[in-house]
Amino acid sequence: MGGTNLVYEPASTPAAPSQKKRVAYFYDSDVGNYAYVAGHPMKPHRIRMTHSLIMNYGLYKKMEIYRAKPATRKEMAQFHTDEYVDFLWKVTPDNMDQFTKEQTKYNVGDDCPVFDGLFEFCGISGGGSMEGAARLNREKCDIAINWAGGLHHAKKSEASGFCYINDIVLGIIELLRYKKRVLYIDIDVHHGDGVEEAFYTTDRVMTVSFHKYGEYFPGTGELRDIGVGLGKYYAVNFPLRDGITDETYKSIFEPVIGAVMQWYQPEAVVLQCGGDSLSGDRLGCFNLSMRGHANCVGFVKSFNLPVLVLGGGGYTMRNVSRTWCYETGVLVGQNLTPTLPYCDFYEYFGPDYELDVRPSNMENLNSKEYLDKILASVIQNLERTKAVPSVQLTNVPMDHERYREEQEAAMDDHEEDTHADTRHLPRQADKRISHPMEDSDSEEEMERYIANKRNRRRHKDVDIDTPLGNSRTPGSGAITPAGKSGPASDSGAVPAITEPEEMAVDDGELADVEEDAVDKMDTDDVLTPAPPALTSNPLPTSAAATPANDDTPAAGSSAVDNIKTEASAEVDMQDADHLEVVDTPTVDVPATEKVKTDAPAPAEEAPAAKETKEEAEGETTAAKAKTPEPTEDQEKGKEAGPVEA
């Protein structure tokens, strides 16, 4: 085989089983907005190109498309150290000079540069893989796809190989919460060192990597790297040489994965589909066609296990996007036409505009003898695992926030299943909070609404807490309808009225007080006249004071008394809800002076109250002007006493 050029014959994809697969596809439209630095081979734009092809081929009709919540710092810290995650969160191109020491410590620089939105990009990658694993755990799908994931080089506290956060490890950790054993398969041209290192000492995860080895990044993945401790023989590495073809790759991939399935019996599979193993990649050295690469995906799918499919490397964007689109069709069971449909990035796929990545005529350095020797060694190590590792199931304590999120997700899933044809689900409607004034564009209406709401709450407290606070309180004698007056003083005089302590109110609250008083006056019959209000020019004490039980008014005083009664009604209308009844003995001081003596001087009157007071004083002054001045005979009659009828 070495040195010969094989004729290109597309590898046949295993026939899809009759059981229909439920596929969940995760994509965030923001992922294509990020760029490492100018000239860097890693370009997240390839994910946007892949999505455009998937949508224009109509594959979205056979999948459930989701936008995952970005991974948080706490979720990233399940594998990575807190200091490393905090560094990724803080560092930006503007302040990177302040983190020179940390950049060296965490290997951030040349291959893994600092760029705008670095932490957000890592969150999108990690969130999609974790959410895909969570849906597999809840059995809401059979296959989960996240082409933005597959960054397999990131270490616990170190960036490596264009990778900052290892979303694969985060996804596997999520799967291990429900699955006893998880199989990780890596078909990237580079060794999946970050994932292997994370699970190198455990038997709950078996890592299988097919990669180029020998003077090639990252320099790990030798055949003898098989794990340590409990993880011994659970790390499988298949080192390859340059130029491997579809047939050669298939001859080693299917026997190894078949043996792993037989001996290890995983409950879930994570498949990293790095596109740099394709022919013509900028950094790769393999000679796989699009169909030879997709053959691995179809073979893993044929085992009918829950599969989390992730992206990875791939630095020729037009080849990577076409291959991942084709593999998405394999996962959903749809054959795609060779001619590309028109899409947003149609010009990238010229000049042929076909869905195909053809192999080149590069030399295949993987001889049959070499591959057979490596394959025999790998199978021998698998047989040494002896038995399927068992796991004792225990109740793992869980933080309340995570438990609440899982319960919410489970209830949402149940509602989606029971209301499959409903656009607006009941739980979604319950979560929506609508403000009563959300449809109003007027700030004045909003301020009035808030003021009225606060005023109603305050007056409700007054009604409950104050026994003699207002006319709504039983037993109050302040303001009552005619014929239903409350208790009066023992001497039969009109009870003295004192105002409550001043409360800071705004215009809206004062307007509500006036409206309540007007409603009270309309509902009841005739209000009992209150003591006359103060005027700017009061009558002399001798003319104002009259016996309480005398029904005959003094000569010339009837018009003035009527004016005082009208002004008093207006004042009572304003303060109807703030009046209290105080039972005090009858004294010779007129009620007008009593109110003046007992009422505290307000610090500052509200504008509406001032206007009302000025109107009342104006009406009183006008009425007094119309009243004729008393003559000398009338003055003498007043001094003599009341005139008999």
WOJORA-V839042 format. One record per residue. RES is the residue in one letter. PSI is psi in whole degrees, -180 to 180 (* if undefined). OMEGA is omega as a letter, one per 40 degrees, with the letter a starting at -180 (NA if undefined). D_FIRST is the distance of its C-alpha to the first C-alpha in Angstrom with 2 decimals. Layout:
{{RES & PSI & OMEGA & D_FIRST} {RES & PSI & OMEGA & D_FIRST}}
This chain:
{{M & -33 & a & 0.00} {G & 131 & i & 3.79} {G & -4 & i & 6.30} {T & 148 & i & 5.70} {N & 119 & a & 8.33} {L & 146 & i & 8.63} {V & 136 & a & 12.25} {Y & 119 & i & 14.29} {E & 113 & a & 15.68} {P & 135 & i & 17.84} {A & 142 & a & 17.47} {S & 133 & i & 20.64} {T & 135 & i & 23.07} {P & 143 & a & 24.81} {A & 136 & a & 28.24} {A & 138 & i & 30.96} {P & 162 & a & 33.48} {S & -27 & a & 36.96} {Q & 129 & a & 38.53} {K & 134 & a & 39.21} {K & 139 & i & 38.11} {R & 117 & a & 40.60} {V & 129 & i & 38.92} {A & 126 & a & 40.64} {Y & 126 & a & 39.53} {F & 127 & a & 40.76} {Y & 136 & i & 41.33} {D & 122 & a & 43.81} {S & -16 & a & 44.75} {D & -13 & a & 45.56} {V & -30 & a & 42.02} {G & -7 & a & 41.22} {N & -12 & a & 44.28} {Y & 145 & i & 42.90} {A & 136 & a & 41.10} {Y & -81 & i & 40.00} {V & 168 & a & 41.04} {A & 130 & i & 40.62} {G & -2 & i & 37.15} {H & 138 & a & 35.63} {P & -26 & i & 32.15} {M & 120 & a & 33.22} {K & 106 & i & 35.22} {P & -13 & i & 36.83} {H & -24 & a & 37.60} {R & -28 & i & 34.19} {I & -38 & i & 35.70} {R & -38 & i & 38.59} {M & -41 & i & 36.32} {T & -44 & a & 34.47} {H & -38 & i & 37.85} {S & -42 & i & 39.09} {L & -42 & a & 36.25} {I & -43 & a & 36.78} {M & -40 & a & 40.48} {N & -18 & i & 40.26} {Y & -9 & i & 37.89} {G & 18 & a & 40.59} {L & -19 & i & 38.52} {Y & -20 & a & 41.54} {K & -18 & a & 43.28} {K & 15 & i & 41.06} {M & 163 & i & 41.19} {E & 120 & a & 43.88} {I & 131 & a & 43.81} {Y & 152 & i & 45.25} {R & 106 & a & 46.08} {A & 152 & i & 45.86} {K & 131 & a & 48.45} {P & 145 & i & 47.06} {A & 138 & i & 46.55} {T & 170 & i & 49.60} {R & -37 & i & 49.86} {K & -39 & i & 50.85} {E & -39 & i & 47.79} {M & -34 & a & 45.48} {A & -2 & i & 47.29} {Q & -26 & i & 46.04} {F & -48 & a & 43.02} {H & 159 & i & 43.79} {T & 153 & a & 46.82} {D & -39 & a & 50.02} {E & -40 & a & 50.28} {Y & -42 & i & 46.84} {V & -42 & i & 47.56} {D & -37 & i & 50.99} {F & -45 & i & 49.52} {L & -33 & a & 47.17} {W & -32 & a & 50.21} {K & -37 & a & 52.47} {V & 138 & i & 50.40} {T & 165 & i & 50.46} {P & -25 & a & 49.91} {D & -33 & a & 53.72} {N & 13 & a & 54.27} {M & -23 & i & 51.02} {D & -23 & i & 52.95} {Q & -11 & a & 54.92} {F & 39 & a & 51.81} {T & -43 & a & 50.33} {K & -42 & a & 50.29} {E & -34 & i & 48.76} {Q & -41 & i & 45.98} {T & -40 & a & 44.92} {K & -41 & a & 45.29} {Y & 13 & i & 43.22} {N & 38 & i & 40.56} {V & 120 & a & 41.76} {G & -97 & a & 41.50} {D & -68 & a & 38.61} {D & -34 & a & 35.64} {C & 79 & a & 38.08} {P & 165 & i & 41.08} {V & 127 & i & 44.42} {F & 166 & a & 45.00} {D & 129 & i & 47.63} {G & 25 & a & 47.31} {L & -50 & a & 44.86} {F & -38 & i & 46.39} {E & -39 & i & 46.74} {F & -43 & i & 43.06} {C & -37 & i & 42.20} {G & -39 & i & 44.72} {I & -45 & a & 43.15} {S & -49 & a & 39.68} {G & -38 & a & 41.07} {G & -40 & i & 43.61} {G & -42 & a & 41.16} {S & -40 & a & 38.94} {M & -42 & a & 42.03} {E & -37 & i & 43.72} {G & -43 & i & 40.64} {A & -38 & a & 40.51} {A & -39 & i & 44.26} {R & -34 & i & 44.10} {L & -39 & i & 41.46} {N & -39 & a & 43.81} {R & 4 & i & 46.71} {E & 35 & i & 44.68} {K & -9 & i & 45.48} {C & 164 & i & 41.92} {D & -29 & a & 38.68} {I & 133 & i & 36.35} {A & 133 & a & 37.30} {I & 131 & i & 35.57} {N & 92 & a & 36.16} {W & -14 & i & 33.90} {A & -8 & a & 36.08} {G & -162 & i & 34.98} {G & 22 & a & 31.86} {L & 88 & a & 32.93} {H & 0 & a & 31.26} {H & -17 & a & 31.86} {A & 137 & i & 35.68} {K & -179 & a & 37.29} {K & -41 & i & 40.64} {S & 43 & a & 42.58} {E & 137 & i & 40.17} {A & 151 & a & 38.35} {S & 141 & i & 34.75} {G & 46 & i & 31.92} {F & 10 & a & 34.16} {C & 135 & a & 35.34} {Y & -48 & i & 38.96} {I & 129 & a & 39.58} {N & 90 & a & 37.01} {D & -25 & a & 37.70} {I & -46 & i & 35.02} {V & -41 & i & 36.99} {L & -40 & i & 40.19} {G & -40 & i & 38.84} {I & -39 & i & 37.64} {I & -39 & i & 41.04} {E & -41 & i & 42.69} {L & -36 & a & 40.63} {L & -12 & i & 41.50} {R & -23 & a & 45.13} {Y & -26 & a & 44.63} {K & 140 & i & 41.27} {K & -42 & a & 40.84} {R & 138 & a & 37.08} {V & 135 & i & 34.83} {L & 131 & i & 31.02} {Y & 126 & a & 29.47} {I & 131 & a & 25.91} {D & 116 & i & 24.50} {I & 19 & i & 21.54} {D & 153 & i & 22.67} {V & -23 & i & 20.38} {H & 152 & i & 23.09} {H & 136 & i & 24.11} {G & 70 & a & 27.14} {D & -36 & a & 29.25} {G & -41 & i & 32.61} {V & -42 & i & 32.32} {E & -42 & i & 30.87} {E & -36 & a & 33.70} {A & -33 & a & 36.31} {F & 30 & a & 35.51} {Y & -20 & a & 34.20} {T & 17 & a & 37.21} {T & 153 & i & 37.68} {D & 4 & i & 36.31} {R & -14 & i & 37.42} {V & 126 & i & 34.39} {M & 127 & a & 30.79} {T & 129 & i & 28.41} {V & 121 & a & 24.68} {S & 130 & i & 22.65} {F & 114 & a & 19.01} {H & 165 & i & 18.95} {K & 134 & a & 17.72} {Y & 139 & i & 18.99} {G & 103 & a & 19.94} {E & 49 & a & 22.60} {Y & 143 & a & 22.74} {F & 140 & e & 25.67} {P & 7 & i & 27.19} {G & 3 & i & 25.67} {T & 180 & i & 25.99} {G & 35 & i & 23.89} {E & 156 & a & 22.74} {L & -33 & a & 21.59} {R & -3 & i & 25.01} {D & 99 & a & 26.99} {I & 4 & a & 28.20} {G & 167 & i & 31.78} {V & 161 & i & 35.16} {G & -135 & i & 38.33} {L & -23 & a & 38.40} {G & 8 & i & 35.11} {K & 132 & a & 33.18} {Y & 5 & i & 29.93} {Y & 11 & i & 30.54} {A & 116 & a & 28.30} {V & 124 & i & 24.59} {N & 131 & i & 22.05} {F & 92 & a & 18.29} {P & 137 & a & 17.15} {L & 166 & i & 14.04} {R & -180 & a & 12.66} {D & 153 & i & 12.73} {G & 19 & a & 11.12} {I & 140 & a & 10.22} {T & 179 & a & 10.49} {D & -49 & a & 12.90} {E & -42 & i & 11.01} {T & -43 & a & 9.17} {Y & -41 & i & 12.62} {K & -33 & a & 14.44} {S & -19 & i & 12.76} {I & -33 & a & 14.24} {F & -49 & a & 17.26} {E & -41 & i & 19.00} {P & -41 & a & 18.97} {V & -48 & a & 20.26} {I & -37 & i & 22.88} {G & -42 & i & 23.93} {A & -39 & i & 24.62} {V & -43 & i & 26.47} {M & -36 & a & 28.60} {Q & -42 & a & 29.45} {W & -39 & a & 30.39} {Y & -33 & i & 31.81} {Q & 66 & a & 33.37} {P & 158 & i & 33.97} {E & -12 & i & 36.81} {A & 156 & a & 35.33} {V & 138 & i & 32.03} {V & 121 & a & 31.57} {L & 117 & i & 28.45} {Q & 117 & a & 27.73} {C & 61 & i & 25.87} {G & 128 & a & 25.28} {G & 2 & i & 24.32} {D & -1 & i & 22.85} {S & 0 & i & 19.37} {L & 157 & i & 19.52} {S & 140 & i & 18.08} {G & 12 & i & 20.69} {D & 148 & a & 22.60} {R & -35 & a & 24.95} {L & -10 & a & 24.05} {G & 169 & a & 20.65} {C & 17 & i & 17.16} {F & 173 & a & 15.06} {N & 44 & a & 14.05} {L & 142 & i & 15.62} {S & 175 & i & 17.91} {M & -42 & a & 21.38} {R & -33 & i & 20.69} {G & -37 & i & 17.59} {H & -43 & a & 19.91} {A & -20 & i & 22.77} {N & -35 & i & 20.95} {C & -40 & i & 21.46} {V & -46 & a & 25.13} {G & -35 & a & 25.63} {F & -41 & i & 24.18} {V & -38 & i & 26.52} {K & -31 & a & 29.36} {S & -13 & i & 29.02} {F & -4 & i & 30.38} {N & 43 & i & 33.75} {L & 156 & i & 34.45} {P & 128 & a & 36.20} {V & 132 & i & 33.63} {L & 110 & a & 34.27} {V & 126 & a & 31.77} {L & 162 & i & 31.78} {G & -140 & a & 30.45} {G & -137 & i & 29.25} {G & -177 & a & 27.54} {G & 111 & a & 26.65} {Y & 9 & i & 28.01} {T & 100 & a & 27.50} {M & -41 & a & 30.37} {R & -33 & i & 29.82} {N & -40 & a & 26.28} {V & -46 & a & 27.42} {S & -41 & i & 30.52} {R & -41 & a & 28.87} {T & -45 & i & 26.27} {W & -34 & i & 29.00} {C & -44 & i & 31.24} {Y & -40 & a & 28.69} {E & -29 & i & 28.11} {T & -40 & i & 31.91} {G & -38 & i & 32.05} {V & -40 & a & 29.61} {L & -35 & a & 31.88} {V & -6 & i & 35.05} {G & 37 & a & 33.63} {Q & 131 & i & 34.16} {N & 135 & a & 32.01} {L & 145 & a & 32.28} {T & 147 & a & 32.76} {P & -32 & a & 30.24} {T & 129 & a & 33.15} {L & 138 & i & 34.31} {P & 159 & i & 37.98} {Y & 135 & a & 40.27} {C & -179 & a & 40.47} {D & -24 & a & 41.96} {F & 41 & a & 38.92} {Y & -34 & a & 37.94} {E & -17 & i & 37.71} {Y & -23 & a & 34.80} {F & 15 & i & 32.43} {G & 164 & e & 33.06} {P & -8 & a & 32.47} {D & -29 & a & 30.80} {Y & 46 & a & 32.47} {E & 154 & i & 29.92} {L & 81 & a & 28.59} {D & 146 & i & 24.91} {V & 109 & a & 22.35} {R & 148 & i & 19.58} {P & 162 & i & 16.17} {S & -174 & a & 15.76} {N & 25 & i & 13.48} {M & 155 & a & 12.61} {E & 138 & i & 9.52} {N & 112 & a & 7.28} {L & 5 & a & 7.96} {N & 98 & a & 7.33} {S & 160 & a & 5.29} {K & -40 & i & 6.26} {E & -43 & i & 9.16} {Y & -46 & a & 10.35} {L & -39 & i & 10.59} {D & -38 & i & 12.27} {K & -45 & i & 14.61} {I & -41 & a & 15.68} {L & -41 & i & 16.21} {A & -39 & i & 18.34} {S & -40 & i & 20.39} {V & -44 & i & 21.11} {I & -37 & i & 22.27} {Q & -41 & i & 24.40} {N & -35 & i & 26.09} {L & -36 & i & 26.87} {E & -22 & i & 28.54} {R & -9 & i & 30.76} {T & -15 & i & 32.41} {K & -60 & a & 34.45} {A & 162 & i & 36.29} {V & 127 & i & 36.49} {P & 136 & i & 38.50} {S & 156 & a & 41.93} {V & 127 & i & 44.02} {Q & 122 & a & 47.80} {L & 129 & i & 49.11} {T & 161 & i & 52.00} {N & 109 & a & 54.04} {V & 124 & i & 52.79} {P & 145 & a & 55.64} {M & 142 & i & 55.11} {D & 151 & a & 56.93} {H & -36 & a & 59.37} {E & -45 & i & 57.86} {R & -40 & i & 54.43} {Y & -42 & i & 56.10} {R & -40 & i & 58.20} {E & -39 & i & 55.22} {E & -39 & i & 53.40} {Q & -41 & i & 56.54} {E & -42 & i & 56.98} {A & -40 & i & 53.40} {A & -41 & i & 53.87} {M & -36 & i & 57.12} {D & -41 & i & 55.60} {D & -42 & i & 52.81} {H & -39 & i & 55.43} {E & -38 & i & 57.49} {E & -36 & i & 54.57} {D & -38 & a & 53.92} {T & -21 & i & 57.60} {H & 60 & a & 58.21} {A & -30 & a & 55.04} {D & 12 & a & 56.97} {T & 129 & a & 59.14} {R & -49 & a & 58.51} {H & 106 & a & 60.95} {L & 153 & a & 60.73} {P & -42 & a & 63.80} {R & -35 & i & 62.21} {Q & -38 & i & 61.15} {A & -37 & i & 64.70} {D & -33 & a & 66.14} {K & -20 & a & 64.05} {R & 128 & a & 65.29} {I & 119 & a & 68.34} {S & 126 & i & 70.61} {H & 139 & a & 73.48} {P & -28 & a & 76.70} {M & 20 & a & 77.02} {E & -24 & a & 73.37} {D & 1 & a & 74.40} {S & 135 & i & 77.19} {D & 1 & a & 76.79} {S & 123 & i & 80.16} {E & -32 & i & 80.31} {E & -42 & i & 84.01} {E & -39 & i & 83.40} {M & -44 & i & 80.83} {E & -39 & i & 83.28} {R & -39 & i & 86.07} {Y & -44 & a & 83.92} {I & -42 & i & 83.05} {A & -42 & i & 86.70} {N & -39 & i & 88.01} {K & -43 & i & 85.54} {R & -37 & a & 86.58} {N & -43 & i & 90.24} {R & -37 & i & 90.04} {R & -40 & a & 88.46} {R & -43 & a & 91.21} {H & -29 & i & 94.02} {K & -39 & i & 92.59} {D & -39 & i & 92.79} {V & -41 & a & 96.39} {D & -36 & a & 97.37} {I & -43 & a & 96.09} {D & -26 & a & 97.18} {T & 114 & a & 100.57} {P & -31 & a & 103.39} {L & 36 & a & 105.69} {G & -39 & a & 103.15} {N & -174 & a & 103.74} {S & -15 & a & 105.26} {R & -8 & a & 102.42} {T & 125 & i & 103.48} {P & 142 & i & 106.01} {G & -4 & a & 109.36} {S & 138 & a & 109.11} {G & 15 & a & 112.33} {A & -58 & a & 111.00} {I & 118 & a & 110.54} {T & 154 & i & 111.47} {P & 161 & i & 112.53} {A & 137 & a & 116.24} {G & -7 & a & 117.84} {K & 42 & a & 114.96} {S & 152 & i & 115.56} {G & -171 & a & 114.26} {P & 140 & i & 116.39} {A & 178 & i & 118.79} {S & 165 & a & 120.65} {D & -31 & a & 123.66} {S & -3 & i & 126.09} {G & 2 & a & 124.71} {A & 162 & i & 123.55} {V & 129 & a & 120.30} {P & 144 & i & 117.67} {A & 147 & a & 116.47} {I & 130 & i & 112.91} {T & 146 & i & 110.53} {E & 150 & i & 107.14} {P & 176 & i & 104.01} {E & 150 & a & 102.20} {E & 135 & i & 100.54} {M & 142 & i & 96.89} {A & 111 & a & 94.58} {V & 154 & i & 93.85} {D & -176 & a & 92.44} {D & -40 & a & 93.66} {G & -40 & a & 91.54} {E & -40 & a & 92.93} {L & -36 & i & 96.50} {A & -39 & i & 96.09} {D & -38 & i & 94.96} {V & -43 & i & 98.06} {E & -41 & i & 100.30} {E & -41 & i & 98.65} {D & -41 & a & 99.14} {A & -40 & i & 102.81} {V & -42 & i & 103.37} {D & -38 & a & 101.82} {K & -42 & a & 104.12} {M & -36 & i & 107.17} {D & -36 & a & 106.25} {T & -47 & a & 105.63} {D & 178 & i & 108.75} {D & -108 & a & 112.29} {V & 128 & a & 114.37} {L & 148 & i & 113.44} {T & 127 & a & 116.11} {P & 133 & i & 117.22} {A & 167 & i & 115.85} {P & 146 & a & 117.85} {P & 149 & a & 118.31} {A & 160 & i & 115.86} {L & 142 & i & 116.83} {T & 164 & a & 118.10} {S & -18 & a & 118.64} {N & 76 & a & 122.43} {P & 159 & i & 123.46} {L & 159 & i & 126.98} {P & 156 & a & 129.44} {T & -38 & a & 129.39} {S & -30 & a & 132.86} {A & -27 & a & 131.84} {A & -30 & a & 128.50} {A & 126 & i & 129.68} {T & 154 & i & 131.13} {P & 145 & a & 131.78} {A & -30 & a & 128.84} {N & 12 & a & 131.02} {D & 121 & a & 132.96} {D & -7 & a & 132.02} {T & 115 & a & 134.17} {P & 159 & i & 132.29} {A & 153 & a & 134.11} {A & 134 & i & 135.61} {G & 1 & a & 133.20} {S & -6 & a & 130.15} {S & -43 & a & 128.70} {A & -40 & i & 126.69} {V & -42 & i & 125.23} {D & -40 & i & 124.26} {N & -41 & i & 122.46} {I & -43 & i & 120.50} {K & -40 & a & 119.57} {T & -42 & i & 118.44} {E & -42 & i & 116.11} {A & -37 & i & 114.60} {S & -39 & i & 114.18} {A & -39 & i & 112.32} {E & -41 & i & 109.84} {V & -42 & i & 109.25} {D & -34 & i & 108.86} {M & -35 & i & 106.32} {Q & -43 & a & 104.13} {D & 28 & a & 104.34} {A & -37 & a & 104.76} {D & 1 & a & 101.77} {H & 7 & a & 102.76} {L & 148 & i & 106.41} {E & 154 & i & 107.82} {V & 128 & i & 111.21} {V & 117 & a & 113.27} {D & 111 & a & 116.50} {T & 151 & i & 119.07} {P & 155 & a & 122.86} {T & 134 & i & 124.83} {V & 170 & a & 126.11} {D & -8 & a & 128.25} {V & 133 & a & 125.46} {P & 155 & a & 124.30} {A & -31 & a & 120.88} {T & -46 & i & 119.90} {E & -28 & i & 120.52} {K & -46 & i & 118.96} {V & -40 & i & 115.66} {K & -36 & a & 115.98} {T & -42 & a & 116.70} {D & -31 & a & 113.94} {A & 130 & i & 111.06} {P & 147 & a & 108.79} {A & 121 & a & 108.35} {P & 146 & a & 104.89} {A & -44 & i & 102.81} {E & 128 & a & 101.65} {E & 149 & i & 102.03} {A & 155 & a & 99.22} {P & -41 & a & 99.56} {A & -38 & a & 100.14} {A & -38 & i & 102.83} {K & -43 & i & 104.58} {E & -42 & a & 104.70} {T & -42 & a & 106.14} {K & -41 & i & 108.76} {E & -40 & i & 109.79} {E & -43 & a & 110.21} {A & -42 & i & 112.38} {E & -35 & i & 114.53} {G & -42 & i & 114.86} {E & -39 & i & 116.10} {T & -43 & a & 118.54} {T & -40 & i & 119.93} {A & -41 & a & 120.39} {A & -38 & a & 122.17} {K & -32 & i & 124.45} {A & -35 & i & 125.32} {K & -22 & a & 126.53} {T & 128 & a & 128.64} {P & 147 & i & 132.23} {E & 139 & a & 133.51} {P & 142 & i & 135.99} {T & 176 & a & 139.68} {E & -34 & i & 142.10} {D & -37 & i & 143.60} {Q & -38 & i & 140.18} {E & -41 & i & 139.50} {K & -38 & i & 142.80} {G & -35 & i & 142.00} {K & -41 & a & 138.69} {E & -32 & a & 140.47} {A & -26 & a & 143.07} {G & -180 & a & 140.44} {P & 145 & a & 138.96} {V & 134 & i & 141.04} {E & 150 & a & 142.22} {A & * & NA & 141.59}}
